[in-house]
Protein backbone atom coordinates (compact mmCIF):
# COMPACT_ATOMS: atom_id res chain seq x y z
CA UNK A 1 0.00 0.00 0.00
CA UNK A 2 2.82 2.34 0.91
CA UNK A 3 4.56 1.48 -2.31
CA UNK A 4 1.44 2.29 -4.30
CA UNK A 5 1.19 5.67 -2.58
CA UNK A 6 4.85 6.28 -3.34
CA UNK A 7 4.18 5.64 -7.02
CA UNK A 8 1.12 7.87 -6.95
CA UNK A 9 3.15 10.74 -5.47
CA UNK A 10 5.71 10.34 -8.25
CA UNK A 11 2.83 10.27 -10.68
CA UNK A 12 1.54 13.58 -9.29
CA UNK A 13 4.96 15.21 -9.59
CA UNK A 14 5.37 14.00 -13.14
CA UNK A 15 1.88 15.15 -14.10
CA UNK A 16 3.02 18.69 -13.35
CA UNK A 17 6.25 18.13 -15.27
CA UNK A 18 4.47 16.72 -18.31
CA UNK A 19 1.73 19.34 -18.31
CA UNK A 20 4.22 22.19 -18.12
CA UNK A 21 6.32 20.68 -20.89
CA UNK A 22 3.17 20.28 -22.92
CA UNK A 23 2.62 24.03 -22.65
CA UNK A 24 5.87 24.43 -24.58
CA UNK A 25 5.63 21.51 -27.00
CA UNK A 26 1.91 21.24 -27.53
CA UNK A 27 0.82 24.86 -27.34
CA UNK A 28 3.89 26.84 -28.37
CA UNK A 29 5.43 24.25 -30.71
CA UNK A 30 8.88 24.56 -29.17
CA UNK A 31 10.69 21.27 -28.61
CA UNK A 32 12.29 21.85 -25.23
CA UNK A 33 14.88 19.27 -24.07
CA UNK A 34 16.19 21.15 -21.03
CA UNK A 35 13.17 20.48 -18.86
CA UNK A 36 15.02 18.25 -16.40
CA UNK A 37 17.53 21.03 -15.84
CA UNK A 38 14.73 23.38 -14.77
CA UNK A 39 13.26 20.63 -12.64
CA UNK A 40 16.70 20.49 -11.01
CA UNK A 41 16.94 24.25 -10.63
CA UNK A 42 13.63 24.19 -8.78
CA UNK A 43 14.72 21.28 -6.61
CA UNK A 44 18.01 22.93 -5.70
CA UNK A 45 16.45 26.36 -5.12
CA UNK A 46 13.80 24.96 -2.78
CA UNK A 47 16.28 22.73 -0.96
CA UNK A 48 18.81 25.51 -0.47
CA UNK A 49 16.15 27.95 0.73
CA UNK A 50 14.97 25.38 3.25
CA UNK A 51 18.41 24.22 4.39
CA UNK A 52 20.39 27.45 4.41
CA UNK A 53 17.76 30.09 5.10
CA UNK A 54 15.31 27.95 7.01
CA UNK A 55 12.40 28.78 4.72
CA UNK A 56 9.27 26.72 5.21
CA UNK A 57 7.80 24.59 2.43
CA UNK A 58 5.49 26.95 0.56
CA UNK A 59 7.89 29.94 0.44
CA UNK A 60 10.62 27.54 -0.69
CA UNK A 61 8.36 26.32 -3.51
CA UNK A 62 7.74 29.91 -4.45
CA UNK A 63 11.49 30.53 -4.54
CA UNK A 64 11.90 27.44 -6.71
CA UNK A 65 9.34 28.75 -9.18
CA UNK A 66 11.02 32.13 -9.24
CA UNK A 67 14.52 30.73 -9.80
CA UNK A 68 13.39 28.46 -12.63
CA UNK A 69 11.36 31.28 -14.20
CA UNK A 70 14.30 33.67 -14.20
CA UNK A 71 16.66 31.07 -15.64
CA UNK A 72 14.12 30.27 -18.34
CA UNK A 73 15.35 33.40 -20.10
CA UNK A 74 18.38 31.29 -21.06
CA UNK A 75 16.20 29.35 -23.49
CA UNK A 76 13.45 31.80 -24.25
CA UNK A 77 15.61 34.66 -25.49
CA UNK A 78 17.38 32.48 -28.09
CA UNK A 79 13.94 31.15 -29.03
CA UNK A 80 13.24 34.58 -30.50
CA UNK A 81 15.47 33.71 -33.37
CA UNK A 82 15.54 29.96 -33.67
CA UNK A 83 12.96 27.31 -34.37
CA UNK A 84 13.02 23.63 -35.22
CA UNK A 85 16.32 21.82 -34.91
CA UNK A 86 18.34 24.91 -34.01
CA UNK A 87 16.11 25.52 -31.04
CA UNK A 88 16.52 21.91 -29.94
CA UNK A 89 20.25 22.49 -30.04
CA UNK A 90 19.97 25.58 -27.85
CA UNK A 91 17.92 23.84 -25.25
CA UNK A 92 20.32 20.90 -25.35
CA UNK A 93 23.12 23.36 -24.66
CA UNK A 94 21.20 24.85 -21.73
CA UNK A 95 20.56 21.38 -20.34
CA UNK A 96 24.25 20.50 -20.43
CA UNK A 97 25.34 23.86 -19.03
CA UNK A 98 22.90 23.88 -16.11
CA UNK A 99 23.84 20.30 -15.31
CA UNK A 100 27.52 21.28 -15.34
CA UNK A 101 26.71 24.10 -12.92
CA UNK A 102 24.86 21.80 -10.52
CA UNK A 103 27.69 19.30 -10.70
CA UNK A 104 30.63 21.67 -10.48
CA UNK A 105 29.55 24.56 -8.29
CA UNK A 106 30.45 22.61 -5.18
CA UNK A 107 30.25 25.55 -2.75
CA UNK A 108 26.58 26.07 -3.47
CA UNK A 109 25.20 22.71 -4.54
CA UNK A 110 27.65 20.37 -2.83
CA UNK A 111 28.44 19.01 -6.28
CA UNK A 112 28.16 15.27 -6.92
CA UNK A 113 27.52 14.54 -3.23
CA UNK A 114 24.13 16.20 -3.41
CA UNK A 115 22.06 17.77 -0.67
CA UNK A 116 20.55 15.63 2.04
CA UNK A 117 18.19 16.23 4.94
CA UNK A 118 15.75 18.38 2.97
CA UNK A 119 12.73 19.03 5.23
CA UNK A 120 9.53 17.14 4.39
CA UNK A 121 6.60 19.06 2.88
CA UNK A 122 4.61 21.10 5.39
CA UNK A 123 1.81 23.63 5.43
CA UNK A 124 2.25 26.29 8.06
CA UNK A 125 3.60 24.33 10.99
CA UNK A 126 2.22 20.87 10.42
CA UNK A 127 4.68 18.58 8.67
CA UNK A 128 3.32 15.84 6.44
CA UNK A 129 4.60 12.84 8.31
CA UNK A 130 2.63 10.19 6.42
CA UNK A 131 2.65 9.42 2.73
CA UNK A 132 -1.11 9.79 2.61
CA UNK A 133 -0.75 13.37 3.78
CA UNK A 134 1.87 14.16 1.15
CA UNK A 135 -0.28 12.52 -1.49
CA UNK A 136 -3.31 14.61 -0.61
CA UNK A 137 -1.33 17.82 -0.34
CA UNK A 138 0.45 17.29 -3.66
CA UNK A 139 -2.90 16.37 -5.20
CA UNK A 140 -4.20 19.82 -4.32
CA UNK A 141 -1.19 21.45 -5.97
CA UNK A 142 -1.63 19.31 -9.10
CA UNK A 143 -5.30 20.23 -9.36
CA UNK A 144 -4.47 23.88 -8.89
CA UNK A 145 -1.89 23.78 -11.69
CA UNK A 146 -4.10 21.70 -13.99
CA UNK A 147 -6.99 24.13 -13.57
CA UNK A 148 -4.67 27.07 -14.23
CA UNK A 149 -3.42 25.45 -17.42
CA UNK A 150 -6.95 24.55 -18.46
CA UNK A 151 -8.07 28.15 -18.07
CA UNK A 152 -4.93 29.32 -19.84
CA UNK A 153 -5.64 27.14 -22.84
CA UNK A 154 -8.92 28.84 -23.65
CA UNK A 155 -7.79 32.31 -22.70
CA UNK A 156 -6.74 34.80 -25.37
CA UNK A 157 -3.17 34.06 -24.31
CA UNK A 158 -3.58 30.34 -24.96
CA UNK A 159 -5.15 30.96 -28.33
CA UNK A 160 -2.38 33.33 -29.28
CA UNK A 161 0.16 30.63 -28.38
CA UNK A 162 -1.59 28.11 -30.59
CA UNK A 163 -1.73 30.60 -33.43
CA UNK A 164 2.00 31.14 -33.06
CA UNK A 165 2.59 27.39 -33.06
CA UNK A 166 0.61 26.86 -36.24
CA UNK A 167 2.10 29.71 -38.24
CA UNK A 168 4.53 32.09 -36.63
CA UNK A 169 4.76 34.41 -39.60
CA UNK A 170 1.00 34.75 -39.90
CA UNK A 171 0.70 35.33 -36.16
CA UNK A 172 3.24 38.11 -36.37
CA UNK A 173 1.48 39.70 -39.30
CA UNK A 174 -1.70 39.80 -37.21
CA UNK A 175 0.17 41.84 -34.65
CA UNK A 176 0.74 39.14 -32.04
CA UNK A 177 3.84 39.84 -29.94
CA UNK A 178 5.50 36.55 -30.79
CA UNK A 179 8.69 37.17 -28.82
CA UNK A 180 6.78 38.15 -25.71
CA UNK A 181 4.55 35.09 -26.06
CA UNK A 182 7.58 32.83 -26.16
CA UNK A 183 9.16 34.44 -23.12
CA UNK A 184 5.89 34.22 -21.21
CA UNK A 185 5.21 30.59 -22.08
CA UNK A 186 8.72 29.64 -20.96
CA UNK A 187 8.32 31.64 -17.76
CA UNK A 188 5.09 29.86 -16.89
CA UNK A 189 6.25 26.39 -17.88
CA UNK A 190 9.60 26.71 -16.11
CA UNK A 191 8.01 28.07 -12.94
CA UNK A 192 5.66 25.09 -12.89
CA UNK A 193 8.40 22.53 -13.42
CA UNK A 194 10.42 24.38 -10.77
CA UNK A 195 7.58 23.82 -8.33
CA UNK A 196 7.53 20.16 -9.31
CA UNK A 197 11.28 20.02 -8.64
CA UNK A 198 10.79 21.52 -5.20
CA UNK A 199 8.05 19.00 -4.45
CA UNK A 200 10.32 16.18 -5.58
CA UNK A 201 13.21 17.32 -3.38
CA UNK A 202 10.98 17.70 -0.34
CA UNK A 203 9.44 14.28 -0.87
CA UNK A 204 12.62 12.25 -1.35
CA UNK A 205 14.61 14.57 1.00
CA UNK A 206 17.84 14.01 -0.95
CA UNK A 207 18.87 15.41 -4.33
CA UNK A 208 21.99 15.12 -6.42
CA UNK A 209 22.75 16.21 -10.00
CA UNK A 210 22.28 12.75 -11.50
CA UNK A 211 18.49 13.14 -11.16
CA UNK A 212 18.57 16.05 -13.59
CA UNK A 213 20.48 14.73 -16.58
CA UNK A 214 19.65 14.72 -20.24
CA UNK A 215 18.29 11.19 -19.84
CA UNK A 216 15.75 12.60 -17.43
CA UNK A 217 14.85 15.31 -19.93
CA UNK A 218 14.30 12.63 -22.54
CA UNK A 219 12.05 10.77 -20.12
CA UNK A 220 9.98 13.94 -19.64
CA UNK A 221 9.87 14.48 -23.38
CA UNK A 222 8.73 10.88 -23.86
CA UNK A 223 5.88 11.43 -21.43
CA UNK A 224 4.52 14.27 -23.51
CA UNK A 225 5.21 12.59 -26.84
CA UNK A 226 3.72 9.26 -25.80
CA UNK A 227 0.77 10.71 -23.96
CA UNK A 228 -0.05 13.33 -26.50
CA UNK A 229 0.41 17.01 -27.03
CA UNK A 230 -1.96 19.92 -27.23
CA UNK A 231 -4.51 19.05 -24.57
CA UNK A 232 -4.72 18.43 -20.84
CA UNK A 233 -5.31 14.68 -20.70
CA UNK A 234 -2.42 13.76 -23.01
CA UNK A 235 0.39 14.50 -20.56
CA UNK A 236 -1.50 12.77 -17.76
CA UNK A 237 -1.79 9.62 -19.84
CA UNK A 238 1.88 9.92 -20.77
CA UNK A 239 3.04 10.31 -17.18
CA UNK A 240 0.96 7.28 -16.18
CA UNK A 241 2.32 5.13 -19.01
CA UNK A 242 5.96 6.01 -18.44
CA UNK A 243 5.72 5.51 -14.70
CA UNK A 244 3.98 2.19 -15.27
CA UNK A 245 6.65 0.84 -17.66
CA UNK A 246 9.38 0.28 -15.05
CA UNK A 247 6.83 -1.35 -12.77
CA UNK A 248 5.73 -3.70 -15.53
CA UNK A 249 9.35 -4.49 -16.33
CA UNK A 250 9.79 -5.36 -12.68
CA UNK A 251 7.35 -8.22 -13.23
CA UNK A 252 9.86 -9.72 -15.65
CA UNK A 253 12.26 -10.01 -12.69
CA UNK A 254 15.30 -8.78 -14.57
CA UNK A 255 18.62 -8.67 -12.76
CA UNK A 256 19.34 -5.26 -11.24
CA UNK A 257 22.41 -4.69 -13.38
CA UNK A 258 20.45 -4.55 -16.61
CA UNK A 259 17.06 -3.30 -15.38
CA UNK A 260 17.96 0.36 -16.00
CA UNK A 261 19.23 -0.43 -19.48
CA UNK A 262 16.10 -2.34 -20.39
CA UNK A 263 13.96 0.52 -19.14
CA UNK A 264 15.74 3.09 -21.30
CA UNK A 265 15.59 0.67 -24.21
CA UNK A 266 11.83 0.52 -23.78
CA UNK A 267 11.59 4.32 -23.72
CA UNK A 268 13.63 4.59 -26.92
CA UNK A 269 11.55 1.97 -28.70
CA UNK A 270 8.39 3.70 -27.56
CA UNK A 271 9.60 7.00 -29.03
CA UNK A 272 10.41 5.41 -32.39
CA UNK A 273 7.12 3.54 -32.56
CA UNK A 274 5.11 6.60 -31.60
CA UNK A 275 6.83 8.69 -34.26
CA UNK A 276 6.03 6.01 -36.84
CA UNK A 277 2.42 5.36 -36.08
CA UNK A 278 0.98 8.00 -33.85
CA UNK A 279 2.99 11.22 -33.85
CA UNK A 280 0.29 13.07 -31.93
CA UNK A 281 0.55 10.69 -28.98
CA UNK A 282 -1.95 8.28 -27.44
CA UNK A 283 -4.45 10.91 -26.36
CA UNK A 284 -3.12 14.00 -28.06
CA UNK A 285 -4.52 16.54 -30.38
CA UNK A 286 -1.65 18.46 -31.93
CA UNK A 287 1.01 16.91 -34.15
CA UNK A 288 4.12 18.57 -35.47
CA UNK A 289 3.69 19.87 -38.97
CA UNK B 1 53.06 24.83 -27.55
CA UNK B 2 52.38 21.41 -26.09
CA UNK B 3 48.83 22.46 -25.21
CA UNK B 4 48.18 23.76 -28.69
CA UNK B 5 49.56 20.57 -30.22
CA UNK B 6 47.29 18.46 -28.03
CA UNK B 7 44.38 20.69 -28.91
CA UNK B 8 45.20 20.44 -32.59
CA UNK B 9 45.13 16.63 -32.53
CA UNK B 10 41.86 16.68 -30.60
CA UNK B 11 40.59 19.32 -33.00
CA UNK B 12 41.32 17.15 -36.03
CA UNK B 13 39.15 14.42 -34.55
CA UNK B 14 36.42 16.93 -33.70
CA UNK B 15 36.68 18.24 -37.24
CA UNK B 16 36.00 14.79 -38.64
CA UNK B 17 33.09 14.33 -36.24
CA UNK B 18 31.75 17.71 -37.28
CA UNK B 19 32.00 16.69 -40.91
CA UNK B 20 30.23 13.41 -40.22
CA UNK B 21 27.29 15.20 -38.64
CA UNK B 22 27.29 18.04 -41.12
CA UNK B 23 27.32 15.66 -44.08
CA UNK B 24 23.96 14.22 -43.06
CA UNK B 25 22.56 17.50 -41.82
CA UNK B 26 23.51 19.65 -44.78
CA UNK B 27 22.24 17.21 -47.38
CA UNK B 28 19.14 15.68 -45.82
CA UNK B 29 18.21 18.19 -43.10
CA UNK B 30 18.19 15.29 -40.67
CA UNK B 31 19.36 15.84 -37.12
CA UNK B 32 21.24 12.58 -36.83
CA UNK B 33 21.57 12.12 -33.06
CA UNK B 34 21.87 8.37 -33.47
CA UNK B 35 25.33 9.07 -34.90
CA UNK B 36 26.43 9.18 -31.25
CA UNK B 37 25.35 5.58 -30.84
CA UNK B 38 27.31 4.56 -33.92
CA UNK B 39 30.30 6.31 -32.40
CA UNK B 40 29.82 4.29 -29.23
CA UNK B 41 29.41 1.03 -31.12
CA UNK B 42 32.52 1.05 -33.32
CA UNK B 43 35.17 0.38 -30.62
CA UNK B 44 33.19 -2.57 -29.27
CA UNK B 45 33.21 -4.24 -32.67
CA UNK B 46 36.97 -3.78 -32.87
CA UNK B 47 37.39 -5.13 -29.36
CA UNK B 48 35.24 -8.15 -30.18
CA UNK B 49 37.29 -8.81 -33.32
CA UNK B 50 40.57 -8.57 -31.44
CA UNK B 51 39.30 -10.89 -28.74
CA UNK B 52 38.24 -13.30 -31.46
CA UNK B 53 41.84 -13.17 -32.65
CA UNK B 54 41.36 -11.90 -36.20
CA UNK B 55 43.83 -9.05 -35.92
CA UNK B 56 43.73 -5.30 -35.99
CA UNK B 57 43.32 -4.69 -39.70
CA UNK B 58 40.28 -6.88 -40.14
CA UNK B 59 38.93 -5.58 -36.86
CA UNK B 60 39.12 -1.96 -37.99
CA UNK B 61 37.56 -2.77 -41.35
CA UNK B 62 34.78 -4.74 -39.67
CA UNK B 63 34.13 -1.94 -37.18
CA UNK B 64 33.82 0.64 -39.94
CA UNK B 65 31.63 -1.60 -42.09
CA UNK B 66 29.27 -2.34 -39.22
CA UNK B 67 29.16 1.38 -38.39
CA UNK B 68 28.15 2.12 -41.96
CA UNK B 69 25.57 -0.64 -41.78
CA UNK B 70 24.01 0.83 -38.63
CA UNK B 71 23.97 4.22 -40.33
CA UNK B 72 22.10 2.62 -43.19
CA UNK B 73 19.64 1.02 -40.77
CA UNK B 74 18.89 4.44 -39.27
CA UNK B 75 18.04 5.73 -42.72
CA UNK B 76 15.99 2.69 -43.73
CA UNK B 77 13.85 2.20 -40.65
CA UNK B 78 13.67 5.77 -39.47
CA UNK B 79 14.38 8.69 -41.70
CA UNK B 80 13.27 7.48 -45.11
CA UNK B 81 9.81 6.39 -43.89
CA UNK B 82 9.49 9.78 -42.18
CA UNK B 83 10.45 11.60 -45.37
CA UNK B 84 7.85 9.63 -47.27
CA UNK B 85 5.21 10.68 -44.79
CA UNK B 86 6.35 14.28 -45.11
CA UNK B 87 7.17 14.44 -41.41
CA UNK B 88 8.48 17.69 -39.89
CA UNK B 89 12.02 18.01 -38.48
CA UNK B 90 10.79 17.45 -34.93
CA UNK B 91 9.68 13.93 -35.79
CA UNK B 92 13.11 13.15 -37.21
CA UNK B 93 14.78 14.46 -34.08
CA UNK B 94 12.59 12.53 -31.67
CA UNK B 95 12.88 9.38 -33.76
CA UNK B 96 16.64 9.73 -33.90
CA UNK B 97 16.76 10.31 -30.16
CA UNK B 98 14.76 7.11 -29.69
CA UNK B 99 17.15 5.25 -31.98
CA UNK B 100 20.09 6.63 -30.01
CA UNK B 101 18.62 5.32 -26.75
CA UNK B 102 17.85 1.92 -28.21
CA UNK B 103 21.30 1.41 -29.74
CA UNK B 104 23.18 2.64 -26.66
CA UNK B 105 21.18 0.38 -24.37
CA UNK B 106 21.72 -2.61 -26.66
CA UNK B 107 25.47 -1.94 -26.51
CA UNK B 108 25.31 -1.65 -22.74
CA UNK B 109 23.29 -4.86 -22.46
CA UNK B 110 25.76 -6.83 -24.57
CA UNK B 111 29.05 -5.43 -23.30
CA UNK B 112 28.18 -3.85 -19.94
CA UNK B 113 28.43 -0.29 -18.71
CA UNK B 114 32.11 -0.28 -17.74
CA UNK B 115 34.93 1.60 -19.40
CA UNK B 116 37.13 -0.59 -21.57
CA UNK B 117 40.49 -0.09 -23.25
CA UNK B 118 41.88 -1.24 -26.56
CA UNK B 119 45.50 -1.35 -25.49
CA UNK B 120 47.33 -2.14 -22.29
CA UNK B 121 50.14 -0.17 -20.68
CA UNK B 122 51.77 3.13 -21.55
CA UNK B 123 51.84 4.29 -25.13
CA UNK B 124 55.05 5.07 -26.98
CA UNK B 125 55.98 8.74 -26.93
CA UNK B 126 57.66 10.60 -29.76
CA UNK B 127 59.36 13.94 -29.24
CA UNK B 128 60.01 16.48 -31.95
CA UNK B 129 60.84 20.18 -31.59
CA UNK B 130 59.96 20.13 -27.92
CA UNK B 131 56.51 18.65 -28.48
CA UNK B 132 55.72 15.23 -27.11
CA UNK B 133 53.01 13.19 -28.77
CA UNK B 134 51.89 9.65 -28.10
CA UNK B 135 51.50 7.15 -30.86
CA UNK B 136 47.75 7.13 -30.30
CA UNK B 137 47.62 10.87 -30.92
CA UNK B 138 49.71 10.59 -34.07
CA UNK B 139 47.58 7.75 -35.43
CA UNK B 140 44.36 9.60 -34.58
CA UNK B 141 45.42 12.93 -36.03
CA UNK B 142 46.94 11.32 -39.12
CA UNK B 143 43.90 9.14 -39.69
CA UNK B 144 41.58 12.14 -39.42
CA UNK B 145 43.67 14.11 -41.93
CA UNK B 146 43.74 11.21 -44.39
CA UNK B 147 39.99 10.60 -44.20
CA UNK B 148 39.14 14.29 -44.54
CA UNK B 149 41.59 14.88 -47.37
CA UNK B 150 40.32 11.79 -49.14
CA UNK B 151 36.74 12.89 -48.81
CA UNK B 152 37.37 16.40 -50.05
CA UNK B 153 39.33 14.98 -52.99
CA UNK B 154 36.41 12.69 -53.77
CA UNK B 155 34.03 15.63 -53.68
CA UNK B 156 36.28 17.61 -55.98
CA UNK B 157 37.01 14.86 -58.49
CA UNK B 158 33.40 13.82 -58.99
CA UNK B 159 30.16 15.72 -59.27
CA UNK B 160 29.22 14.37 -55.85
CA UNK B 161 29.53 17.73 -54.14
CA UNK B 162 27.17 19.20 -56.70
CA UNK B 163 24.70 16.40 -56.15
CA UNK B 164 24.85 16.94 -52.40
CA UNK B 165 24.09 20.61 -52.82
CA UNK B 166 21.28 19.83 -55.20
CA UNK B 167 19.79 17.35 -52.78
CA UNK B 168 19.98 19.84 -49.94
CA UNK B 169 18.23 22.37 -52.12
CA UNK B 170 15.45 20.33 -53.66
CA UNK B 171 15.48 16.53 -53.50
CA UNK B 172 12.30 16.17 -55.53
CA UNK B 173 13.70 18.11 -58.45
CA UNK B 174 16.93 16.14 -58.28
CA UNK B 175 15.04 12.88 -58.58
CA UNK B 176 13.03 14.30 -61.48
CA UNK B 177 16.32 14.96 -63.21
CA UNK B 178 17.00 11.25 -63.10
CA UNK B 179 19.32 11.04 -60.12
CA UNK B 180 18.73 8.34 -57.59
CA UNK B 181 18.10 10.36 -54.46
CA UNK B 182 17.39 7.23 -52.48
CA UNK B 183 20.87 5.83 -53.12
CA UNK B 184 22.45 9.21 -52.53
CA UNK B 185 20.79 9.40 -49.13
CA UNK B 186 21.92 5.87 -48.30
CA UNK B 187 25.45 6.80 -49.21
CA UNK B 188 25.38 9.95 -47.10
CA UNK B 189 24.27 8.02 -44.04
CA UNK B 190 26.85 5.28 -44.58
CA UNK B 191 29.79 7.60 -45.22
CA UNK B 192 28.89 9.73 -42.23
CA UNK B 193 28.66 6.67 -40.00
CA UNK B 194 32.04 5.50 -41.28
CA UNK B 195 33.61 8.84 -40.41
CA UNK B 196 32.14 8.73 -36.92
CA UNK B 197 33.55 5.22 -36.63
CA UNK B 198 37.05 6.44 -37.49
CA UNK B 199 36.85 9.15 -34.83
CA UNK B 200 35.53 6.63 -32.31
CA UNK B 201 38.32 4.12 -32.96
CA UNK B 202 41.04 6.76 -32.71
CA UNK B 203 39.62 8.16 -29.47
CA UNK B 204 39.05 4.72 -28.01
CA UNK B 205 42.62 3.70 -28.79
CA UNK B 206 43.85 6.81 -26.99
CA UNK B 207 41.69 7.03 -23.87
CA UNK B 208 39.38 4.00 -23.75
CA UNK B 209 35.62 3.91 -24.24
CA UNK B 210 32.27 3.17 -22.65
CA UNK B 211 28.71 3.03 -24.01
CA UNK B 212 27.87 6.55 -22.89
CA UNK B 213 30.61 8.55 -24.60
CA UNK B 214 28.57 8.80 -27.78
CA UNK B 215 26.44 11.68 -26.60
CA UNK B 216 29.45 13.93 -25.99
CA UNK B 217 30.80 13.07 -29.41
CA UNK B 218 27.60 13.83 -31.25
CA UNK B 219 27.18 17.06 -29.29
CA UNK B 220 30.61 18.15 -30.44
CA UNK B 221 29.63 17.25 -33.99
CA UNK B 222 26.43 19.27 -33.72
CA UNK B 223 28.20 22.28 -32.25
CA UNK B 224 30.84 22.17 -34.96
CA UNK B 225 28.13 21.96 -37.61
CA UNK B 226 26.24 24.95 -36.28
CA UNK B 227 29.42 26.93 -35.71
CA UNK B 228 30.59 26.21 -39.22
CA UNK B 229 27.35 27.29 -40.77
CA UNK B 230 24.63 25.13 -42.22
CA UNK B 231 25.50 23.49 -45.49
CA UNK B 232 29.22 24.06 -45.21
CA UNK B 233 31.21 20.84 -44.78
CA UNK B 234 34.47 22.70 -44.82
CA UNK B 235 33.14 25.15 -42.24
CA UNK B 236 32.14 22.31 -39.94
CA UNK B 237 35.62 20.81 -40.20
CA UNK B 238 37.32 24.10 -39.47
CA UNK B 239 34.96 24.80 -36.58
CA UNK B 240 35.74 21.38 -35.13
CA UNK B 241 39.44 22.14 -35.29
CA UNK B 242 38.89 25.47 -33.56
CA UNK B 243 36.74 23.79 -30.91
CA UNK B 244 39.47 21.28 -30.11
CA UNK B 245 42.06 24.00 -29.62
CA UNK B 246 39.75 26.17 -27.51
CA UNK B 247 38.69 23.26 -25.33
CA UNK B 248 42.28 22.27 -24.60
CA UNK B 249 42.94 25.85 -23.53
CA UNK B 250 39.96 25.74 -21.19
CA UNK B 251 41.23 22.52 -19.64
CA UNK B 252 44.69 24.01 -19.18
CA UNK B 253 43.58 27.33 -17.73
CA UNK B 254 40.54 26.29 -15.72
CA UNK B 255 39.55 22.68 -15.27
CA UNK B 256 38.38 19.72 -17.31
CA UNK B 257 35.06 19.91 -15.50
CA UNK B 258 34.10 23.05 -17.40
CA UNK B 259 34.94 21.63 -20.81
CA UNK B 260 31.36 20.90 -21.80
CA UNK B 261 30.00 24.18 -20.48
CA UNK B 262 32.74 26.07 -22.35
CA UNK B 263 31.81 24.34 -25.59
CA UNK B 264 28.26 25.52 -25.30
CA UNK B 265 29.27 28.99 -24.22
CA UNK B 266 31.22 29.28 -27.47
CA UNK B 267 28.19 28.02 -29.34
CA UNK B 268 25.95 30.56 -27.63
CA UNK B 269 28.30 33.41 -28.51
CA UNK B 270 28.48 32.32 -32.13
CA UNK B 271 24.72 31.98 -32.41
CA UNK B 272 24.25 35.35 -30.84
CA UNK B 273 26.64 37.31 -32.99
CA UNK B 274 26.68 35.23 -36.14
CA UNK B 275 23.62 32.98 -36.33
CA UNK B 276 24.44 31.84 -39.86
CA UNK B 277 27.68 30.32 -38.54
CA UNK B 278 31.26 31.27 -39.18
CA UNK B 279 31.29 30.23 -42.83
CA UNK B 280 27.61 30.17 -43.74
CA UNK B 281 25.74 32.79 -45.64
CA UNK B 282 22.68 34.50 -44.21
CA UNK B 283 19.41 33.01 -45.40
CA UNK B 284 16.45 34.90 -46.65
CA UNK B 285 13.39 34.62 -44.44
CA UNK B 286 11.52 32.27 -46.77
CA UNK B 287 14.53 29.94 -46.97
CA UNK B 288 14.56 29.38 -43.24
CA UNK B 289 13.22 26.06 -42.06
Interface residues (C-beta under 8 A of the other chain):
Chain A: X31 X78 X81 X82 X83 X84 X85 X86 X88 X89 X90 X92 X93 X94 X96 X97 X100 X101 X103 X104 X169 X214 X218 X221 X225 X258 X261 X262 X264 X265 X267 X268 X269 X270 X271 X272 X274 X275 X276 X279 X288 X289
Chain B: X29 X31 X77 X78 X81 X82 X87 X88 X89 X90 X91 X93 X94 X95 X97 X98 X99 X100 X101 X102 X104 X105 X106 X108 X109 X113 X215 X219 X222 X223 X226 X255 X257 X258 X260 X261 X264 X265 X267 X268 X271 X272 X275 X285 X288 X289
